[in-house]
Amino acid sequence: MNTPTSDDWGKVHAKAWQDPEFKALLESNPREAMDAYCEEQGKPPFDKIVLLGGKPDDALDHLLHEAHQAPPACC
């Protein structure tokens, strides 16, 4: 399976920051944008990419709350 590496994601983010047209394509049609990235890099198209929505406003607070909870009591 051909999946994006951390290096690929770094390059995709950098390209989106530098190229407004690529950023717009990435936001409107991520599959097409990733296929274009692969072609540009000389890679076969990725079999699977994961799309994540925006971070909820309270995400950080929720993570901090979960991280600071005491472990469950045991017998």
DSSP file (Angstrom, degrees, kcal/mol; ACC not computed):
  #  RESIDUE AA STRUCTURE BP1 BP2  ACC     N-H-->O    O-->H-N    N-H-->O    O-->H-N    TCO  KAPPA ALPHA  PHI   PSI    X-CA   Y-CA   Z-CA
    1    1 A M              0   0    0      0, 0.0     2,-0.8     0, 0.0    45,-0.1   0.000 360.0 360.0 360.0 133.5    0.0    0.0    0.0
    2    2 A N        +     0   0    0     43,-0.2    45,-2.7     0, 0.0    46,-0.7  -0.851 360.0 165.6 -97.8 107.8    1.3    3.4   -0.9
    3    3 A T        -     0   0    0     -2,-0.8    46,-0.1    43,-0.2     2,-0.1  -0.879  42.2 -91.4-121.8 154.3    0.5    5.9    1.9
    4    4 A P        -     0   0    0      0, 0.0     2,-0.1     0, 0.0    -1,-0.0  -0.364  39.1-144.8 -64.7 139.7    1.9    9.4    2.6
    5    5 A T     >  -     0   0    0      1,-0.1     4,-2.4    -2,-0.1     5,-0.2  -0.449  31.1-100.1 -92.8 172.9    4.9    9.5    4.9
    6    6 A S  H  > S+     0   0    0      1,-0.2     4,-2.2     2,-0.2     5,-0.1   0.881 127.1  54.1 -59.7 -37.5    5.7   12.3    7.5
    7    7 A D  H  > S+     0   0    0      2,-0.2     4,-2.2     1,-0.2    -1,-0.2   0.910 106.7  50.9 -63.2 -42.7    8.0   13.8    4.9
    8    8 A D  H  > S+     0   0    0      1,-0.2     4,-2.7     2,-0.2    -2,-0.2   0.942 109.9  49.3 -59.1 -48.0    5.2   13.8    2.3
    9    9 A W  H  X S+     0   0    0     -4,-2.4     4,-2.6     1,-0.2    -1,-0.2   0.888 109.6  52.4 -61.5 -38.7    2.9   15.6    4.7
   10   10 A G  H  X S+     0   0    0     -4,-2.2     4,-2.4     1,-0.2    -1,-0.2   0.915 111.7  45.9 -61.3 -42.8    5.6   18.2    5.5
   11   11 A K  H  X S+     0   0    0     -4,-2.2     4,-2.6     2,-0.2    -2,-0.2   0.885 111.6  51.7 -68.1 -38.4    6.0   18.8    1.8
   12   12 A V  H  X S+     0   0    0     -4,-2.7     4,-2.4     2,-0.2    -2,-0.2   0.930 112.1  46.4 -63.7 -45.1    2.3   19.0    1.2
   13   13 A H  H  X S+     0   0    0     -4,-2.6     4,-2.3     2,-0.2    -2,-0.2   0.930 113.0  49.1 -62.8 -45.4    1.9   21.6    4.1
   14   14 A A  H  X S+     0   0    0     -4,-2.4     4,-1.7     1,-0.2    -2,-0.2   0.912 111.7  49.3 -61.4 -42.3    4.8   23.6    2.8
   15   15 A K  H  X S+     0   0    0     -4,-2.6     4,-2.4     1,-0.2     8,-0.3   0.908 110.3  50.7 -63.2 -41.7    3.4   23.6   -0.7
   16   16 A A  H  < S+     0   0    0     -4,-2.4     7,-0.3     1,-0.2    -1,-0.2   0.879 110.2  49.9 -64.4 -37.2    0.0   24.7    0.6
   17   17 A W  H  < S+     0   0    0     -4,-2.3    -1,-0.2     1,-0.2    -2,-0.2   0.842 120.3  36.1 -68.5 -32.5    1.6   27.6    2.6
   18   18 A Q  H  < S+     0   0    0     -4,-1.7    -2,-0.2     1,-0.2    -1,-0.2   0.695 115.8  52.8 -94.6 -20.7    3.5   28.8   -0.5
   19   19 A D     X  -     0   0    0     -4,-2.4     4,-2.5    -5,-0.2     3,-0.3  -0.882  58.6-169.6-125.2  98.7    1.1   28.1   -3.3
   20   20 A P  H  > S+     0   0    0      0, 0.0     4,-2.3     0, 0.0     5,-0.2   0.831  89.6  53.8 -58.0 -34.0   -2.5   29.6   -2.9
   21   21 A E  H  > S+     0   0    0      2,-0.2     4,-2.1     1,-0.2     5,-0.2   0.913 110.0  46.6 -67.8 -41.3   -3.8   27.6   -5.8
   22   22 A F  H  > S+     0   0    0     -3,-0.3     4,-2.9    -7,-0.2    -1,-0.2   0.907 111.5  52.2 -65.8 -40.8   -2.6   24.3   -4.4
   23   23 A K  H  X S+     0   0    0     -4,-2.5     4,-2.2    -7,-0.3    -2,-0.2   0.925 109.5  48.9 -60.4 -44.6   -4.0   25.2   -1.0
   24   24 A A  H  X S+     0   0    0     -4,-2.3     4,-2.1     1,-0.2     5,-0.2   0.902 113.4  47.1 -62.3 -41.0   -7.4   25.9   -2.5
   25   25 A L  H  X S+     0   0    0     -4,-2.1     4,-3.5     2,-0.2     8,-0.4   0.903 110.0  53.1 -66.5 -41.1   -7.3   22.6   -4.4
   26   26 A L  H  < S+     0   0    0     -4,-2.9    -2,-0.2     1,-0.2    -1,-0.2   0.877 113.6  43.6 -60.8 -38.5   -6.3   20.8   -1.2
   27   27 A E  H  < S+     0   0    0     -4,-2.2    -1,-0.2    -5,-0.2    -2,-0.2   0.833 123.4  35.2 -76.5 -33.2   -9.2   22.3    0.7
   28   28 A S  H  < S+     0   0    0     -4,-2.1    -2,-0.2     1,-0.2    -3,-0.2   0.816 137.6  10.8 -92.4 -32.5  -11.8   21.7   -2.1
   29   29 A N     X  +     0   0    0     -4,-3.5     4,-2.2    -5,-0.2     3,-0.3  -0.589  63.4 175.7-147.7  77.9  -10.6   18.4   -3.6
   30   30 A P  H  > S+     0   0    0      0, 0.0     4,-2.8     0, 0.0     5,-0.2   0.843  80.7  56.0 -57.7 -37.4   -7.9   16.7   -1.4
   31   31 A R  H  > S+     0   0    0      2,-0.2     4,-2.4     1,-0.2     5,-0.2   0.941 109.9  45.0 -61.2 -47.0   -7.7   13.6   -3.6
   32   32 A E  H  > S+     0   0    0     -3,-0.3     4,-2.3     1,-0.2    -1,-0.2   0.902 113.8  50.4 -63.5 -41.1   -6.9   15.6   -6.7
   33   33 A A  H  X S+     0   0    0     -4,-2.2     4,-2.4    -8,-0.4    -2,-0.2   0.918 111.8  46.9 -63.5 -43.6   -4.4   17.7   -4.8
   34   34 A M  H  X S+     0   0    0     -4,-2.8     4,-2.5     2,-0.2    -1,-0.2   0.871 110.8  52.3 -68.6 -35.6   -2.6   14.7   -3.4
   35   35 A D  H  X S+     0   0    0     -4,-2.4     4,-2.3    -5,-0.2    -1,-0.2   0.911 110.3  48.8 -63.7 -40.8   -2.6   13.0   -6.9
   36   36 A A  H  X S+     0   0    0     -4,-2.3     4,-2.5     2,-0.2    -2,-0.2   0.904 110.4  51.3 -64.0 -41.4   -1.0   16.2   -8.3
   37   37 A Y  H  X S+     0   0    0     -4,-2.4     4,-2.1     2,-0.2    -2,-0.2   0.936 110.2  49.1 -59.6 -46.9    1.6   16.2   -5.5
   38   38 A C  H  X>S+     0   0    0     -4,-2.5     5,-3.1     1,-0.2     4,-0.8   0.912 111.3  49.0 -60.7 -43.5    2.4   12.5   -6.2
   39   39 A E  H ><5S+     0   0    0     -4,-2.3     3,-0.8     1,-0.2    -1,-0.2   0.923 111.1  50.1 -61.9 -43.7    2.8   13.2   -9.9
   40   40 A E  H 3<5S+     0   0    0     -4,-2.5    -1,-0.2     1,-0.2    -2,-0.2   0.860 114.3  44.7 -61.5 -36.6    5.1   16.2   -9.1
   41   41 A Q  H 3<5S-     0   0    0     -4,-2.1    -1,-0.2    -5,-0.2    -2,-0.2   0.494 114.1-116.1 -87.5  -4.9    7.2   14.1   -6.8
   42   42 A G  T <<5S+     0   0    0     -3,-0.8    -3,-0.2    -4,-0.8    -4,-0.1   0.812  71.5 134.0  73.3  29.8    7.3   11.1   -9.3
   43   43 A K      < -     0   0    0     -5,-3.1    -1,-0.3    -6,-0.2    -2,-0.1  -0.775  62.7-105.5-108.2 152.8    5.4    8.9   -6.9
   44   44 A P        -     0   0    0      0, 0.0     3,-0.1     0, 0.0    -1,-0.0  -0.455  55.7 -83.4 -68.8 154.2    2.5    6.6   -7.6
   45   45 A P        -     0   0    0      0, 0.0   -43,-0.2     0, 0.0     2,-0.2  -0.235  50.9-102.1 -57.9 146.8   -0.8    7.9   -6.3
   46   46 A F        -     0   0    0      1,-0.1   -43,-0.2   -15,-0.1     3,-0.1  -0.471  19.6-145.6 -70.2 140.4   -1.5    7.2   -2.7
   47   47 A D  S    S+     0   0    0    -45,-2.7     2,-0.4     1,-0.3   -44,-0.2   0.848  81.7  12.9 -72.6 -35.4   -3.9    4.4   -2.1
   48   48 A K        +     0   0    0    -46,-0.7     2,-0.3     2,-0.0    -1,-0.3  -0.997  59.3 179.4-148.1 135.8   -5.4    6.0    1.0
   49   49 A I        -     0   0    0     -2,-0.4     2,-0.5    -3,-0.1   -18,-0.0  -0.952  24.1-132.0-129.7 155.3   -5.4    9.4    2.6
   50   50 A V        -     0   0    0     -2,-0.3     2,-0.5     2,-0.0    -2,-0.0  -0.920  13.0-150.8-110.9 130.4   -7.2   10.5    5.7
   51   51 A L        -     0   0    0     -2,-0.5     2,-0.4     0, 0.0    -2,-0.0  -0.878  12.2-165.6-101.7 127.3   -9.2   13.7    5.8
   52   52 A L        -     0   0    0     -2,-0.5     3,-0.1     1,-0.0    -2,-0.0  -0.914  10.8-138.4-113.0 138.4   -9.5   15.5    9.1
   53   53 A G        -     0   0    0     -2,-0.4    -1,-0.0     1,-0.2     2,-0.0  -0.121  45.3 -63.3 -77.9-176.2  -11.9   18.2    9.9
   54   54 A G        -     0   0    0      1,-0.1    -1,-0.2    -2,-0.0     3,-0.0  -0.303  58.5 -98.4 -68.4 155.0  -11.1   21.3   11.9
   55   55 A K        -     0   0    0     -3,-0.1    -1,-0.1     1,-0.1     5,-0.0  -0.580  41.2-113.2 -74.5 130.9  -10.1   21.1   15.5
   56   56 A P    >   -     0   0    0      0, 0.0     3,-1.9     0, 0.0     4,-0.3  -0.313  24.4-116.6 -61.0 149.1  -12.9   21.7   17.9
   57   57 A D  T 3  S+     0   0    0      1,-0.3     3,-0.3     2,-0.1     4,-0.2   0.827 115.3  43.4 -57.4 -33.6  -12.5   24.9   20.0
   58   58 A D  T 3> S+     0   0    0      1,-0.2     4,-2.5     2,-0.1    -1,-0.3   0.245  81.2 108.8 -98.1  14.2  -12.3   23.0   23.2
   59   59 A A  H <> S+     0   0    0     -3,-1.9     4,-2.5     1,-0.2     5,-0.2   0.918  79.8  46.3 -59.4 -47.0  -10.0   20.2   21.9
   60   60 A L  H  > S+     0   0    0     -4,-0.3     4,-2.7    -3,-0.3     5,-0.2   0.933 112.9  49.4 -63.5 -45.7   -6.9   21.4   23.9
   61   61 A D  H  > S+     0   0    0     -4,-0.2     4,-2.4     1,-0.2    -1,-0.2   0.907 111.3  50.6 -59.1 -41.5   -8.9   21.8   27.1
   62   62 A H  H  X S+     0   0    0     -4,-2.5     4,-2.6     2,-0.2    -1,-0.2   0.923 110.9  48.1 -63.1 -44.3  -10.4   18.3   26.6
   63   63 A L  H  X S+     0   0    0     -4,-2.5     4,-2.4     1,-0.2    -2,-0.2   0.909 112.3  48.5 -64.7 -41.8   -6.9   16.7   26.1
   64   64 A L  H  X S+     0   0    0     -4,-2.7     4,-1.3     2,-0.2    -1,-0.2   0.910 111.4  50.7 -64.3 -40.5   -5.5   18.5   29.1
   65   65 A H  H  < S+     0   0    0     -4,-2.4     3,-0.5    -5,-0.2     4,-0.2   0.937 112.3  46.0 -61.9 -46.9   -8.4   17.3   31.2
   66   66 A E  H >< S+     0   0    0     -4,-2.6     3,-1.1     1,-0.2    -1,-0.2   0.888 110.5  54.1 -63.6 -38.9   -8.1   13.7   30.1
   67   67 A A  H 3< S+     0   0    0     -4,-2.4    -1,-0.2     1,-0.2    -2,-0.2   0.750 109.7  47.7 -69.2 -23.2   -4.3   13.8   30.6
   68   68 A H  T 3< S+     0   0    0     -4,-1.3    -1,-0.2    -3,-0.5     2,-0.2   0.289  83.4 114.2-105.0  11.0   -4.6   14.9   34.2
   69   69 A Q  S <  S-     0   0    0     -3,-1.1    -3,-0.0    -4,-0.2    -4,-0.0  -0.542  71.9-110.4 -78.7 147.9   -7.3   12.5   35.4
   70   70 A A        -     0   0    0     -2,-0.2     3,-0.1     1,-0.1    -1,-0.1  -0.447  38.7-100.9 -72.1 149.8   -6.3   10.0   38.0
   71   71 A P        -     0   0    0      0, 0.0    -1,-0.1     0, 0.0     3,-0.1  -0.314  51.5 -83.6 -66.8 157.7   -6.1    6.4   36.9
   72   72 A P        -     0   0    0      0, 0.0     2,-0.1     0, 0.0    -3,-0.0  -0.301  49.5-107.4 -63.0 145.3   -9.1    4.2   37.8
   73   73 A A        -     0   0    0     -3,-0.1     2,-0.3     2,-0.1    -3,-0.0  -0.409  36.8-159.7 -71.7 148.5   -9.1    2.8   41.3
   74   74 A C              0   0    0     -2,-0.1    -1,-0.0    -3,-0.1     0, 0.0  -0.826 360.0 360.0-127.4 167.5   -8.4   -0.9   41.6
   75   75 A C              0   0    0     -2,-0.3    -2,-0.1     0, 0.0    -1,-0.0   0.451 360.0 360.0 -58.8 360.0   -9.0   -3.5   44.3
